[in-house]
Amino acid sequence: MKQEQVALIQKIADKIIALSQKEGDYKKFITPVEMAKYSYQLRSAILRMVKTHYKNGGTEPFVRFKDYVEYLFPDGQSWYEVRDFLLICLYEKLHELRINPD
């Protein structure tokens, strides 16, 4: 996995945690990532977060198009890895913040 992809996953995890804190609901944002059994479900969950981030007045885009295409879901790589690494990063951040996602 490229370093740019790892950095992007960490950045997205930070934004998911920020959205969760702002909305006061961790399950709303983490559960759809966790429950994604197909690639379209994960992409759909991310798109909902992009929309929520925009509605909440995010100062920069949730994820940039180029990063999404080239690093988050590059051709030939399993989407499962992206989901799993994103979840590991999310739970690591929750642990660091001492937040129970339930």
Phi, psi and omega in degrees: 000134181289150179299325178297324179290319178298314180297321179293318178299317178295320179295317179295320177299318177301318181290325177295317178297318179297318177298317180299318180293318181295320181275344181070028183213101181284322182298326182302327185255330183275320183302315179299327176291314182295324185271357181296118178256346180228155183300322181295331178291320178292315179298320179296319178298317179294319179296322176296323178292321177301314181296315179296318178301316179295314179298328180278003175080033177307138184284338176225161180301149177301313174210141179275148183307310182300316179296319180300312184286314188275330187242323183284314179231066180289155178301139173086356180252143180292131177293337179302320180298316180299312180300312183295316179295322177297316179295318178300316179295318179299312181291329174297316180293320176298319178297315180298325180274355182058047181247131175273119184291348179279000000 
